[in-house]
């Protein structure tokens, strides 16, 4: 771990390079990510069950690449260039949304974009962990998540302005507006790849004499239990597309939905760094446990809300949940896994979460709208389901992950 270039009271330059890379990538991604389900639903007329399946397939199938990318980064002692490759692939995929006219095309583009995310995620997180002293790990991941969500905030704000100028207060998305968003999103995506390629410094992991194994064997038992509990939690954490659709179903206009997303990202970005620092002081376990309990309360709120304003308010609180758990969870993995195995560990974690997303989103779509002649249990059902699994996962985490 080469940290001599970073004074003790400062973070390594890699943290800032990856923070700006994440920020620019999320400016690009968030201009489209929460609009894609509306494009499928409003423009292409796709049912919620199929939207959930598209999200699940894209995330889950692409997640297989995460463990291989993490393993390769451990094996080759290379983090940076795998991350650059992943960001580059996602950038290449985005322009094809402009031409998409079927849900199959959207699925193919989403899949390619997510494969890029799968390639970059584990090497990037391992490089971030390897560039940081243990006592500043929560802060480093918090800063990176803050940059990520600041980018999401800016991306959604830009999308709102484009929507306001192209279709004003229309309740549904139009194809020309979506195509304009696609074109603008390409610019920050390209800049992100360039900044990472030019600015980051690769740091070889410690323990290089030991060849990593693409296996759970030799992993800390606490990491394996955390992995299992996280899978259970994720089965109830369906795609946030369903929250977007729930807001629209409760009466929010397109611009109001974007405002809701803006609120979420503002709160998430504002709290990520201070809560990351807090996890360094009071421990990751308390932070994650509180976050999962908060998630359950928020999902009960989504289920029971009678108005769009209620969904908006709970989505703002949802940003607090993310700030408590996202960076903290990754810092916990770095605490539990030695440096030379972190790429593989982050890959296993990302793959487990991603593969769980397929049944999670498929179940949510079925609970909401059913399939065939069965009409499902209605819009609140997926949120009751998610809240219940979160409480169960929190109980198991408290009991078994010490």
C-alpha positions as CSV (number, residue, x, y, z in Angstrom):
1,X,0.0,0.0,0.0
2,X,1.7,3.1,-1.2
3,X,0.5,6.0,0.9
4,X,3.7,7.9,1.3
5,X,2.6,10.4,-1.3
6,X,-0.4,11.3,1.0
7,X,0.3,13.2,4.2
8,X,-1.2,11.6,7.3
9,X,-3.9,14.2,7.6
10,X,-4.9,13.9,3.9
11,X,-6.4,11.3,1.6
12,X,-4.4,9.7,-1.2
13,X,-4.8,11.4,-4.6
14,X,-6.5,8.2,-5.9
15,X,-9.4,8.8,-3.6
16,X,-10.0,12.2,-5.2
17,X,-9.4,10.9,-8.8
18,X,-12.0,8.2,-8.2
19,X,-14.4,10.6,-6.6
20,X,-14.3,12.9,-9.6
21,X,-14.6,9.9,-11.9
22,X,-17.6,8.6,-10.0
23,X,-19.1,12.1,-10.0
24,X,-18.9,12.6,-13.7
25,X,-20.1,9.0,-14.4
26,X,-23.1,9.6,-12.2
27,X,-23.9,12.9,-13.9
28,X,-24.2,10.8,-17.1
29,X,-25.8,7.8,-15.6
30,X,-28.5,9.5,-13.5
31,X,-29.6,11.6,-16.4
32,X,-30.9,8.3,-17.8
33,X,-31.1,5.6,-15.1
34,X,-34.4,6.8,-13.5
35,X,-35.8,7.9,-16.9
36,X,-35.3,4.4,-18.5
37,X,-38.3,2.8,-16.6
38,X,-40.4,5.8,-17.6
39,X,-39.2,5.4,-21.2
40,X,-40.2,1.7,-21.1
41,X,-43.5,2.4,-19.4
42,X,-44.6,5.7,-21.1
43,X,-43.1,5.4,-24.6
44,X,-42.8,1.7,-25.3
45,X,-45.8,0.6,-23.2
46,X,-44.0,-2.2,-21.2
47,X,-45.6,-3.8,-18.2
48,X,-44.1,-3.4,-14.7
49,X,-43.4,-7.1,-14.5
50,X,-41.3,-6.9,-17.6
51,X,-39.6,-3.7,-16.4
52,X,-38.6,-5.6,-13.3
53,X,-37.3,-8.5,-15.3
54,X,-35.2,-6.2,-17.6
55,X,-33.7,-4.5,-14.5
56,X,-33.1,-7.9,-12.9
57,X,-31.5,-9.5,-15.9
58,X,-29.3,-6.6,-16.7
59,X,-28.0,-6.3,-13.1
60,X,-27.8,-10.0,-12.3
61,X,-26.2,-11.3,-15.5
62,X,-23.7,-8.5,-15.6
63,X,-22.8,-9.2,-12.0
64,X,-21.1,-12.4,-12.9
65,X,-18.3,-10.2,-14.4
66,X,-17.8,-8.6,-11.0
67,X,-16.2,-11.6,-9.3
68,X,-14.0,-12.4,-12.3
69,X,-12.9,-8.7,-12.6
70,X,-12.1,-8.7,-8.9
71,X,-10.2,-12.0,-9.1
72,X,-8.3,-10.9,-12.2
73,X,-7.3,-7.6,-10.5
74,X,-5.9,-9.7,-7.6
75,X,-4.2,-12.2,-9.9
76,X,-2.6,-9.5,-12.1
77,X,-1.9,-7.1,-9.2
78,X,-3.7,-4.5,-11.4
79,X,-6.6,-2.3,-10.4
80,X,-6.6,0.8,-12.5
81,X,-6.8,-0.4,-16.0
82,X,-9.6,-2.9,-15.4
83,X,-11.5,0.0,-13.9
84,X,-10.7,2.2,-17.0
85,X,-11.9,-0.7,-19.2
86,X,-15.2,-0.9,-17.3
87,X,-15.9,2.8,-17.4
88,X,-15.0,2.8,-21.1
89,X,-17.4,0.0,-22.0
90,X,-20.3,1.8,-20.3
91,X,-19.5,5.0,-22.1
92,X,-19.6,3.1,-25.5
93,X,-23.0,1.6,-24.7
94,X,-24.8,4.8,-23.9
95,X,-25.2,6.4,-27.4
96,X,-27.2,3.3,-28.5
97,X,-30.1,4.3,-26.3
98,X,-30.8,7.0,-28.9
99,X,-31.8,4.4,-31.4
100,X,-33.7,2.0,-29.1
101,X,-37.3,1.3,-30.2
102,X,-38.0,-2.0,-28.4
103,X,-37.6,-3.3,-24.9
104,X,-35.2,-5.9,-26.2
105,X,-32.8,-3.2,-27.4
106,X,-33.0,-1.4,-24.1
107,X,-32.2,-4.7,-22.3
108,X,-29.1,-5.2,-24.6
109,X,-27.8,-1.7,-23.9
110,X,-28.5,-2.0,-20.2
111,X,-26.7,-5.3,-20.1
112,X,-23.6,-3.9,-21.8
113,X,-23.6,-0.9,-19.5
114,X,-23.9,-3.1,-16.5
115,X,-21.1,-5.4,-17.7
116,X,-19.0,-2.3,-17.8
117,X,-20.0,-1.5,-14.2
118,X,-19.3,-5.1,-13.3
119,X,-15.7,-4.9,-14.7
120,X,-14.9,-1.7,-12.9
121,X,-16.6,-2.0,-9.5
122,X,-14.4,-4.5,-7.6
123,X,-11.0,-3.2,-9.0
124,X,-12.0,0.4,-8.2
125,X,-13.1,-0.4,-4.7
126,X,-10.0,-2.5,-4.0
127,X,-7.8,0.4,-5.4
128,X,-9.7,2.8,-3.1
129,X,-9.2,0.6,-0.1
130,X,-5.5,0.0,-0.9
131,X,-4.9,3.7,-1.2
132,X,-6.2,4.4,2.3
133,X,-5.1,3.8,5.9
134,X,-7.5,1.6,7.9
135,X,-8.4,4.5,10.3
136,X,-9.5,6.7,7.4
137,X,-11.2,4.0,5.3
138,X,-14.8,5.0,6.3
139,X,-13.9,8.6,5.4
140,X,-12.4,7.6,2.0
141,X,-15.4,5.5,1.0
142,X,-17.7,8.3,2.3
143,X,-16.0,10.9,0.2
144,X,-16.2,8.7,-2.9
145,X,-19.9,8.0,-2.3
146,X,-20.5,11.8,-1.7
147,X,-18.9,12.5,-5.1
148,X,-21.0,9.8,-6.7
149,X,-24.2,11.1,-5.3
150,X,-23.2,14.8,-6.0
151,X,-22.9,13.7,-9.6
152,X,-26.3,12.0,-9.4
153,X,-27.8,15.3,-8.1
154,X,-26.2,17.3,-10.9
155,X,-27.3,14.7,-13.5
156,X,-30.9,14.8,-12.3
157,X,-30.9,18.6,-12.2
158,X,-29.6,18.8,-15.8
159,X,-32.3,16.2,-16.8
160,X,-35.0,18.3,-15.1
161,X,-33.9,21.4,-17.1
162,X,-34.0,19.5,-20.3
163,X,-37.4,18.1,-19.5
164,X,-38.7,21.5,-18.5
165,X,-37.5,23.0,-21.8
166,X,-38.7,20.2,-24.1
167,X,-42.0,19.2,-22.6
168,X,-42.8,21.4,-19.6
169,X,-45.4,19.9,-17.2
170,X,-46.2,16.8,-19.2
171,X,-47.0,13.9,-16.9
172,X,-45.3,11.3,-19.2
173,X,-42.0,11.1,-21.0
174,X,-41.7,11.6,-24.7
175,X,-39.2,10.0,-27.1
176,X,-37.6,13.3,-28.3
177,X,-36.9,14.3,-24.7
178,X,-35.3,10.9,-23.9
179,X,-33.1,11.2,-27.0
180,X,-31.9,14.6,-26.0
181,X,-31.0,13.3,-22.6
182,X,-29.0,10.5,-24.2
183,X,-26.9,12.9,-26.3
184,X,-26.1,15.2,-23.4
185,X,-25.2,12.3,-21.1
186,X,-22.3,11.2,-23.3
187,X,-20.1,14.2,-22.5
188,X,-19.5,13.7,-18.8
189,X,-19.2,9.9,-19.4
190,X,-16.2,10.5,-21.7
191,X,-14.6,12.9,-19.3
192,X,-14.8,10.4,-16.5
193,X,-12.8,7.8,-18.4
194,X,-10.1,10.3,-19.3
195,X,-9.7,11.6,-15.7
196,X,-9.3,8.0,-14.4
197,X,-6.9,7.0,-17.1
198,X,-4.7,10.0,-16.7
199,X,-5.0,10.8,-13.0
200,X,-5.1,7.5,-11.1
201,X,-2.0,5.7,-9.8
202,X,-2.1,1.9,-9.7
203,X,-1.1,0.4,-6.3
204,X,-0.1,-3.2,-6.1
205,X,-1.8,-5.1,-3.3
206,X,0.2,-6.4,-0.3
207,X,0.7,-10.2,0.0
208,X,1.6,-10.5,-3.7
209,X,3.5,-13.8,-3.2
210,X,0.2,-15.6,-2.4
211,X,-1.8,-16.4,-5.6
212,X,-5.5,-15.5,-5.1
213,X,-8.2,-18.2,-5.5
214,X,-11.5,-17.7,-7.1
215,X,-13.2,-19.3,-4.2
216,X,-14.8,-18.6,-0.8
217,X,-12.2,-20.8,0.8
218,X,-9.9,-19.0,3.2
219,X,-12.3,-16.0,3.5
220,X,-13.1,-14.7,7.0
221,X,-16.2,-16.4,8.4
222,X,-17.6,-13.0,9.3
223,X,-17.3,-11.9,5.7
224,X,-19.2,-15.0,4.5
225,X,-22.0,-14.5,7.0
226,X,-22.2,-10.8,6.1
227,X,-22.4,-11.9,2.4
228,X,-25.3,-14.3,3.2
229,X,-27.3,-11.8,5.2
230,X,-26.8,-9.1,2.5
231,X,-28.2,-11.5,-0.1
232,X,-31.3,-11.9,2.1
233,X,-31.7,-8.1,2.4
234,X,-31.2,-7.6,-1.3
235,X,-34.0,-10.0,-2.2
236,X,-36.3,-7.4,-0.7
237,X,-34.4,-4.4,-2.2
238,X,-35.9,-4.4,-5.7
239,X,-34.9,-1.9,-8.3
240,X,-35.6,1.8,-7.4
241,X,-37.5,1.9,-10.7
242,X,-40.5,0.7,-8.7
243,X,-40.2,3.7,-6.4
244,X,-40.2,6.0,-9.4
245,X,-43.3,4.2,-10.8
246,X,-44.9,4.3,-7.3
247,X,-44.4,8.1,-7.2
248,X,-46.0,8.4,-10.7
249,X,-48.8,6.1,-9.7
250,X,-49.5,8.3,-6.6
251,X,-49.9,11.4,-8.8
252,X,-46.4,12.9,-9.3
253,X,-45.7,14.5,-12.7
254,X,-42.5,13.8,-14.6
255,X,-40.8,16.9,-13.3
256,X,-42.0,16.2,-9.8
257,X,-40.5,12.7,-10.0
258,X,-37.2,14.2,-11.0
259,X,-37.5,16.6,-8.0
260,X,-38.0,13.6,-5.8
261,X,-34.9,12.0,-7.1
262,X,-33.0,15.3,-6.7
263,X,-34.0,15.4,-3.0
264,X,-32.8,11.9,-2.5
265,X,-29.4,12.5,-4.0
266,X,-28.9,15.9,-2.2
267,X,-29.5,14.2,1.2
268,X,-27.3,11.2,0.3
269,X,-24.5,13.4,-0.9
270,X,-24.7,15.7,2.1
271,X,-24.5,12.9,4.6
272,X,-22.2,10.3,3.0
273,X,-18.9,11.8,4.2
274,X,-19.9,12.7,7.8
275,X,-21.5,9.3,8.2
276,X,-18.5,7.5,6.8
277,X,-16.3,9.3,9.3
278,X,-18.8,8.4,12.0
279,X,-18.4,4.7,11.0
280,X,-14.7,5.0,11.7
281,X,-15.5,6.2,15.2
282,X,-18.5,4.0,16.4
283,X,-18.0,1.0,14.2
284,X,-19.5,-0.3,10.9
285,X,-21.9,-2.8,12.5
286,X,-24.0,-0.2,14.3
287,X,-24.2,1.9,11.2
288,X,-25.4,-1.0,9.0
289,X,-27.9,-2.3,11.5
290,X,-29.5,1.2,12.0
291,X,-29.5,1.6,8.2
292,X,-31.4,-1.6,7.6
293,X,-34.0,-0.8,10.3
294,X,-34.5,2.6,8.8
295,X,-34.9,0.9,5.4
296,X,-37.8,-1.2,6.8
297,X,-39.6,1.9,8.1
298,X,-39.1,3.8,4.8
299,X,-40.5,0.9,2.8
300,X,-43.5,0.6,5.0
301,X,-43.9,4.3,4.2
302,X,-43.8,3.7,0.5
303,X,-46.5,1.0,0.9
304,X,-48.8,3.1,3.0
305,X,-48.5,6.5,1.4
306,X,-51.7,7.9,-0.1
307,X,-50.2,10.8,-2.0
308,X,-47.2,11.6,-4.3
309,X,-46.0,14.0,-1.6
310,X,-45.7,11.1,0.8
311,X,-43.6,9.1,-1.6
312,X,-41.4,12.1,-2.2
313,X,-40.9,12.6,1.6
314,X,-40.0,9.0,2.2
315,X,-37.6,9.0,-0.8
316,X,-35.8,11.8,0.8
317,X,-35.4,9.7,3.9
318,X,-34.2,6.9,1.7
319,X,-31.1,9.0,1.0
320,X,-30.3,8.8,4.7
321,X,-30.4,4.9,4.5
322,X,-28.0,4.9,1.6
323,X,-25.6,7.3,3.4
324,X,-25.6,5.0,6.4
325,X,-24.9,1.8,4.5
326,X,-23.3,2.1,1.1
327,X,-19.8,3.4,1.9
328,X,-19.9,1.7,5.4
329,X,-20.6,-1.7,3.9
330,X,-17.7,-1.5,1.6
331,X,-15.4,-0.3,4.4
332,X,-16.6,-3.2,6.5
333,X,-15.4,-5.6,3.7
334,X,-12.0,-4.0,3.7
335,X,-11.9,-4.5,7.5
336,X,-12.7,-8.2,7.2
337,X,-10.6,-9.2,4.2
338,X,-6.8,-8.9,3.7
339,X,-5.4,-6.6,1.0
340,X,-4.4,-9.4,-1.4
341,X,-7.9,-10.9,-1.5
342,X,-10.0,-7.7,-1.6
343,X,-10.5,-7.6,-5.3
344,X,-12.0,-11.1,-5.2
345,X,-14.0,-10.2,-2.0
346,X,-15.5,-7.1,-3.6
347,X,-16.3,-9.1,-6.7
348,X,-18.0,-11.8,-4.6
349,X,-20.0,-9.1,-2.7
350,X,-21.0,-7.2,-5.9
351,X,-21.9,-10.5,-7.7
352,X,-24.0,-11.7,-4.7
353,X,-25.9,-8.4,-4.6
354,X,-26.3,-8.2,-8.4
355,X,-27.5,-11.8,-8.8
356,X,-30.0,-11.3,-6.0
357,X,-31.4,-8.3,-7.9
358,X,-33.0,-10.6,-10.6
359,X,-35.4,-12.4,-8.3
360,X,-35.8,-9.2,-6.2
361,X,-37.1,-7.2,-9.2
362,X,-39.0,-10.1,-10.7
363,X,-40.8,-10.7,-7.4
364,X,-41.6,-7.0,-7.0
365,X,-43.0,-6.8,-10.5
366,X,-45.2,-9.9,-9.9
367,X,-46.4,-8.7,-6.5
368,X,-47.4,-5.4,-8.0
369,X,-49.0,-6.3,-11.3
370,X,-49.1,-10.0,-11.5
371,X,-48.7,-12.1,-14.7
372,X,-51.2,-13.3,-17.3
373,X,-54.7,-13.3,-15.8
374,X,-53.4,-12.8,-12.3
375,X,-53.3,-9.1,-11.5
376,X,-51.1,-9.3,-8.4
377,X,-51.5,-7.7,-5.0
378,X,-51.2,-4.1,-6.1
379,X,-48.6,-1.3,-5.8
380,X,-48.0,-1.5,-2.0
381,X,-47.1,-5.2,-2.0
382,X,-43.4,-5.1,-3.1
383,X,-42.7,-2.5,-0.4
384,X,-44.3,-4.6,2.4
385,X,-42.2,-7.5,1.2
386,X,-39.0,-5.4,1.2
387,X,-39.6,-4.1,4.6
388,X,-40.2,-7.5,6.1
389,X,-37.0,-9.0,4.6
390,X,-35.0,-6.0,5.8
391,X,-36.2,-6.6,9.4
392,X,-35.2,-10.3,9.2
393,X,-31.8,-9.4,7.7
394,X,-31.2,-6.9,10.4
395,X,-32.0,-9.4,13.1
396,X,-29.6,-12.0,11.6
397,X,-26.8,-9.3,11.1
398,X,-27.1,-8.3,14.8
399,X,-27.0,-11.9,15.9
400,X,-24.3,-13.4,13.8
401,X,-22.0,-10.7,12.4
402,X,-19.8,-9.5,15.2
